[in-house]
Amino acid sequence: MENFTNLGLPQPLMQSLERMKFTTPTPIQAQAIPLALEGKDILGSAQTGTGKTGAFGIPLVAKLLNSPRGSALVLLPTRELAVQVLDAIQQMLGGKGSSIKTALLIGGESMPKQIQQLRARPRVVVGTPGRINDHLGRGTLMLHDTNFLVLDETDRMLEMGFAVQLEKIVKFLTAPNRQTLMFSATLPADIVKLSHKYLNNPVRISVGSTTTPIAKISQEIIHTTDAEKYDKLLAQLDARQGSIIIFVKTKHGADRLASKLNRQKHSADAIHGDLRQSKRDRVISAFRNREHRIMVATDIAARGLDIPHIEHVINYDLPQCPEDYIHRIGRTARAGAEGSAVCLITPADGIKWRAITRLMNPGAAPEGGHHGGGNGGGGQRPRSGKPGGGNKRPWHRNKRNEGNAGNGEGRSAGNGERRGGGNGENRNGGKPFRFKRRGSNNNGSNQARRAAPAA
């Protein structure tokens, strides 16, 4: 499949794809779209940033355009991802003038506004599980004719405690011959088990390694100390051009760092789970429109956020779970572009960093723990490894989500930015990872090193 012209897509959809500059299918699109157009159920996995929205959005729109009956439901874990996916589907439908109505059902938005959308009898509903269930409970949403179901970022939905919510929703999907597409960044045992319940003889597709960063991302690690960390960050910001997203571990830390950067004459804003939905939308819109060069974020933005001009990702704090490292740095190098990722690693980060390198290179023999700060930035170096299984573990035992419980988005306890649970599936093809390394000697001077290739 070299282009979209030989798929028999409806002409209005072809015109929309041309306007959207969809010319060459990505690997996940090339595998998924023909199968979906044949009516097959799909269980798919792919790296972040590989075009999964198009992989399910194109067959979804084609089915609606080809038939005056039936509707589609798309379930996603976060509000931001839902907004982004709906926007892409609306573009495929031809814009606001399309006769096919849509509805966005997410927490943090006005219920009366959403009910008004539902009264227009939309044929495409995009939302988060909690708010979808709110409407089902009120009787404002009917799914009896929904014959196309998409579950995207399914592993994240399970991590956020949506398993029970999904179970409730599926009970309302009574249309015969329903087609279901399920996509997940990883395919652990619980996802495969879920697919047996929701999918009918699915075709399983996988594109690339879900635990290997995109090849066009240049990765660099900088060993530092807590005292020097902020100054190292400023040096990186001054040395780099283009848009930057900085990941931190807490909501308060995001606000504090963004304020501090603004006082240093850097244009920055923060996004995290405590912001109202309208504020989150404004922050993303401003960053997308380049009104701010820097966005400081918690892991709420680690998946799905698709802003092509992000050139650099800086991990000011390492993520809670090793897999989230892949999703964080996947915010750059979108759709074949190049990007860079930087990690600022302090002595306290040794365990976390070793877990990340084990995830990406599970067969690599440990070289001994890095305790930071020492002579010349030593520490564990990622090596080539063999494919193998891996467990997804949080650094702490308590499991928390983004703090959306109570507004239709989350049902896990707590209001932290962290989450855990689940077993990851590792598909690393055994290629060595190479990082630029920087460390500080005992006098605090920087030394740059490049990791030697693995044998």
Phi, psi and omega in degrees: 000099184265339178206185184261000190285335185261016183266354182071031180287150177303145184301318177302323178291319177300320178295321178295317180297325178294318177296325180279359180063035171274102182246310181248122180296144171285165181305318180292325177292318181297327179277319190277319189298311180301321179293318180294323178294336176280354179091012183277148170284148185227136168245108188236148174225144180198160175298157174294145178081021184253007175093032181293329179299318176293329182296326177256334182291321182295309177295329177298309181294320179300319181294319180291321180290331183275348182222134179283352182244161179093161180213171184233145175235128178241121181252133182222159186280332186233158180297314184300317180293323178297316179300316182295317181293317179299319179301317180295317180295319179297322177296321178294329179284349179107009178096192185293340180280000182294145177285345179271114183278155180230162176218141177247117183242097182225156176293154179087352178256159182296128177296315178302321178297319180291322178297323177297320176298320183290331178293339178280003179056064180292147175261353174232121176241124178241131181189180176263150187303320182299312182288326175301316179293327176302315181288323177297319178295327180278345184080014180270350178236128178245132182240018186294335180253011180284111183245013177219114183241134175237129170244110181252147184053049185298322180298321178293322179298321178292320179299326182276004176086026184267006184303314180294321179298316179298320180300318180295318183296315184299331179296336179273351182270088187256002181294137178291154176058038177293138175257134183232131175244124180240124179240144182209144177292328176230160179235067176289176186300324183290330177289316179298319178297318179296323180296328178295332181277324190257339185250151180249109181046058186289152170270127182263124179234149180214132181237117178070182179269131179277356177239015177243127179297156176302137187299333185274009176264118175276123185250141182220140175242140181235114178279132184212188175238165178302322182292327184264352191301313183294320178295323177295322178298313179301321179297321179293319179296321180290330185274349187247149177251152175094181185286145185225137170246130181248125180261133176233174188263342183229158178296314179298321179296325179294312179298316183295317182291319179298317178297318180296319179293321178296325177292337177269015177071022170265139180274105187222153173218163184239148175223135179197178189288347180274350181284146172297154183302321180297322178291318178299319178297318181294320180297313181294318180297318179296319179291319179298324180271011176063027174287333173235141179278332188237136171238122177265126190222151165271186185289002174301333182258008186286339179235142168083330183299119186242093176237102190302332187274006174291116183261335185222142172240127178242120175272091178292320170241142176288153184288163180292318180244142182304321182299331181293340175299316180298317182289324178298305185289345176288359174288343175252173182057044180280143173052044174089357178284173177257154179203177180224152179226137182232137174242128173264112189247122178260170179304329182285350185267004186304313182296317180297315183293322178296323178295322178294315181291327176294323179298315183280333180225073188296338182268359184287137177282134180295144179258011185100145186292147174267131181247012169068164171069342191288211185273112170074020171069044176291186180134180183289133179253127177300138180232174175289153181211176179262152177301145178186172181279159179212151179258134176274118183229137171284163179287335179239160185285329184287135181257126180224156177250200185282005176084026181264004181302135178099348178239025173088012182237332185221150178232006177276153183287158173091167179233024181279175181266006189252160177206166179202196177092164177090158176248126182277151175252126185257128183238025183302130183278006175091009179277143181287148174261142178235128179242144163285132182244139173228139177222175177243135177278187185293343178265358176089003180280153182274141173228127181263135179223150173247132181296138178289146177300144177290148182290000000 
